[in-house]
């Protein structure tokens, strides 16, 4: 991906641009979207697979966050 501030190439997992130091909130945004898809019982594993891979987000990361928000992982879509 490219830093929105300095336009230099950065890794998806970088929280900050190593070139200019600007915050990269992409991973956080992607993570939140996937969590909301899971809570909504959408087929998030299928829909979000490539975004999860690109941003190094695991299924377990999502399930833990869903549980921390008071939802039961067993109630989520298995698709």
Secondary structure, DSSP 8 states (H G I E B T S, - for coil): -B-TTT--B--TT-SB-TTT--B--HHHHHHHHHHHHHHTT--HHHHTHHHHHHTT--HHHHHHHHHHTT--GGGS---
